[in-house]
Amino acid sequence: MKPAFRRCGDHALLVEVGGVGEVLSLYDALTADPPHGVTDILPAARTLLLRFERPAHHDTVQSAVLRARPADGYRPAAGEVTIPVVYDGADLADVASLTGLSEREVVDAHTSTPWTVAFSGFAPGFGYLVGGDTRLHVPRRAESRVRVPAGSVALAAGFSAVYPRESPGGWQLVGRTDVVVWDLAADPPALLRPGTRVRFTEVRRP
Amino acid sequence: MMGSSRYGGREARLLEVLATGPMATVQDLGRPGRGDLGVGRSGAADRGAFRLANRLLANPEGAAALEVTLGGLKVRAHGDLLVALAGASCPATVTDAAGRTWGIGHQAVERLPDGATLRLGVPSHGLRTYVAVRGGLDVPEVLGSRATDIMAGLGPDRPAPGSLLPVGPPPKGFPTVDVAPVRDPHPVEPVLGILPGPRDDWFSPEALKTLCAEPYEVTVDSNRVGMRLRGPRLERAREGELPPEGMVPGALQVPPSGQPTLFLADHPVTGGYPVIAVVCTRDVDRAAQTRPGQRIRFRLRRA
C-alpha cells in the first residue's frame, strides 16, 4: 500500500500504511537510515509518527519516506526472546469464558504461536504484541485495576503484553513472568522493542 | 545546615530545598528519540522560558533547572551561585546569611550568595516559573536526561524539603546581558494557533469552526501530561475506535465526551482517541502557562 501522509502540527508527520507488517518494514528502513532532521520515529498499529526539527519540514520528510525501500514481507531483525510464564492470572477464567476455550486451551493458544512486538506505548517498555492465536481476542476489562504487578502477562484487543512495572491497567491478566522487560541499567532498557519476536512458554507451578 | 559544604578541599555548590510549593520538578529539554521504546520526550513544559533562563546564565540551553508550579519554592545556596528566573513572573526575594532581604528581578541574572535563601511567592499570572542556576543542576541522568516525566515515572527523585541538588561546574562563557526584556507573555485569554489534523476527518465539518468560535476553559484536571478543557462539544462524523497512534505535544485529542484534552510535555507516547488539531509549537509554551479556570481561544493557522 502506498503510504498516506497526514500533518500532525508544525513538526511532525503521520505516515499511514496498511498494517503492522508494513509499519515494521518501514520502521526498519527508516531507522537504518533516518531522514535528515528527523528526531523520533514512532511506530504504532497502522501508522508511523515522524517528529522533526529544522531544516526538515513536512515536504522533505515526506519525500524521504517515499524514497525509503522497506523490505517486502517483514522479517524481524530485532531478535527473539523466550518468556516463561506461570499461567495463574486473575482473569484466566474470564478469558476462557470470553473465548469459549478451556483454561488449558487458552494457555496452549498463548504459547503455541510466536508473537511480535508491533509498537510500544502506555508505559516505558510496554510492547504491544501481535500475531498470536486469533481466538485470544478479548476486550479490556470493564474496570481497570489500580495496581497490576510488574511481570503480569496480559491480553486485550487482539494484543498481548508484559507489564514492565507495577502500574494501573485494564488488560486481562493470564499469568506472570520473572523476566525483567524494563531495566534502566540495560542498554537499551526495553527488552521488547518493535520487531522483537516473543515466544511464551509455560512454567508449571511447583 | 549553613554555609558551604566542603569535600576534599573543593567547595560543593548545591541548592538545598527547603520548600517546593504545590509542585517542583527538575527539568531539561527531555529525552527525544526513544518513543519507540514507549519513552516520551518530557522536559520543560514551557521550553522557551526554560531556554531563556539558561541563556541568561550562559548555560547550555538544555542545562537542568527547576520547574516550579504556582510558586512557593524556597531554596538555600551552598556556595556562591548565580540564578535566573523565567516563565511565570512571581515575587522573588533573597535573604542572606546575615538576615538582609531584597527582591530580585524576573528574567535577570541575580546573585545568590553562599548561605542565602531564595523564596518565590505566587505568580500573579502564568503557572510555571523556571529557576536556573549557572552550571545547571547536576543530578544523575536517567536515559540521557534529567527531565522528570510524571506520566512515565522517569527522572531524578522529586525535590522535597531536605533535598540537596548539586550544581555543575560553571560554563566557559559569561552572561552578556543582565536582564531580558520580554513583553508580558501571559495574557488573560491567550489565543493559540492550531493546525488541523491529523484526524480532523473524524469530526463533523463544523467541529473545527466550533473549536475556534468560543473559548475553552482550562479545568483543574490539568498537569504536565495535559490539560482537560471545557467548552463547546466537538461532534464526531464517524464512530468506532482509532488504533493507537503516536501523539505530540499540543495535540488536541478528543475522547467520546467531545471535550478536548491539550497534551503537554509528559503526554502519552501513543493514544487511541482522534486528534482534531495540533497547537503550533511556539504556542504550546503559552498553553503550559495557563491555569485552571483560565480561558483559552484557538485560531486556525494555515500550514
Chai-1 contact restraints between the chains, C-beta under 6 A:
chainA,res_idxA,chainB,res_idxB,connection_type,confidence,min_distance_angstrom,max_distance_angstrom,comment,restraint_id
A,R6,B,G197,contact,1.0,0.0,6.0,A-B,restraint_1
A,R6,B,P198,contact,1.0,0.0,6.0,A-B,restraint_2
A,R7,B,G197,contact,1.0,0.0,6.0,A-B,restraint_3
A,C8,B,P198,contact,1.0,0.0,6.0,A-B,restraint_4
A,C8,B,V248,contact,1.0,0.0,6.0,A-B,restraint_5
A,C8,B,V278,contact,1.0,0.0,6.0,A-B,restraint_6
A,G9,B,L195,contact,1.0,0.0,6.0,A-B,restraint_7
A,G9,B,V248,contact,1.0,0.0,6.0,A-B,restraint_8
A,G9,B,G250,contact,1.0,0.0,6.0,A-B,restraint_9
A,G9,B,V278,contact,1.0,0.0,6.0,A-B,restraint_10
A,D10,B,C280,contact,1.0,0.0,6.0,A-B,restraint_11
A,D10,B,T281,contact,1.0,0.0,6.0,A-B,restraint_12
A,H11,B,T281,contact,1.0,0.0,6.0,A-B,restraint_13
A,A12,B,V248,contact,1.0,0.0,6.0,A-B,restraint_14
A,L14,B,P198,contact,1.0,0.0,6.0,A-B,restraint_15
A,T39,B,P32,contact,1.0,0.0,6.0,A-B,restraint_16
A,T39,B,G33,contact,1.0,0.0,6.0,A-B,restraint_17
A,D40,B,P32,contact,1.0,0.0,6.0,A-B,restraint_18
A,D40,B,G33,contact,1.0,0.0,6.0,A-B,restraint_19
A,D40,B,G35,contact,1.0,0.0,6.0,A-B,restraint_20
A,L42,B,G35,contact,1.0,0.0,6.0,A-B,restraint_21
A,L42,B,D36,contact,1.0,0.0,6.0,A-B,restraint_22
A,L42,B,G246,contact,1.0,0.0,6.0,A-B,restraint_23
A,A44,B,P244,contact,1.0,0.0,6.0,A-B,restraint_24
A,A44,B,E245,contact,1.0,0.0,6.0,A-B,restraint_25
A,A44,B,G246,contact,1.0,0.0,6.0,A-B,restraint_26
A,A44,B,T270,contact,1.0,0.0,6.0,A-B,restraint_27
A,A45,B,P243,contact,1.0,0.0,6.0,A-B,restraint_28
A,A45,B,P244,contact,1.0,0.0,6.0,A-B,restraint_29
A,R46,B,P243,contact,1.0,0.0,6.0,A-B,restraint_30
A,T47,B,E245,contact,1.0,0.0,6.0,A-B,restraint_31
A,L49,B,G246,contact,1.0,0.0,6.0,A-B,restraint_32
A,S120,B,L37,contact,1.0,0.0,6.0,A-B,restraint_33
A,S120,B,G38,contact,1.0,0.0,6.0,A-B,restraint_34
A,G121,B,G38,contact,1.0,0.0,6.0,A-B,restraint_35
A,G121,B,P244,contact,1.0,0.0,6.0,A-B,restraint_36
A,G121,B,V269,contact,1.0,0.0,6.0,A-B,restraint_37
A,G121,B,T270,contact,1.0,0.0,6.0,A-B,restraint_38
A,P124,B,G38,contact,1.0,0.0,6.0,A-B,restraint_39
A,P124,B,V39,contact,1.0,0.0,6.0,A-B,restraint_40
A,P124,B,A152,contact,1.0,0.0,6.0,A-B,restraint_41
A,G125,B,G38,contact,1.0,0.0,6.0,A-B,restraint_42
A,F126,B,G38,contact,1.0,0.0,6.0,A-B,restraint_43
A,A190,B,L37,contact,1.0,0.0,6.0,A-B,restraint_44
A,P194,B,D36,contact,1.0,0.0,6.0,A-B,restraint_45
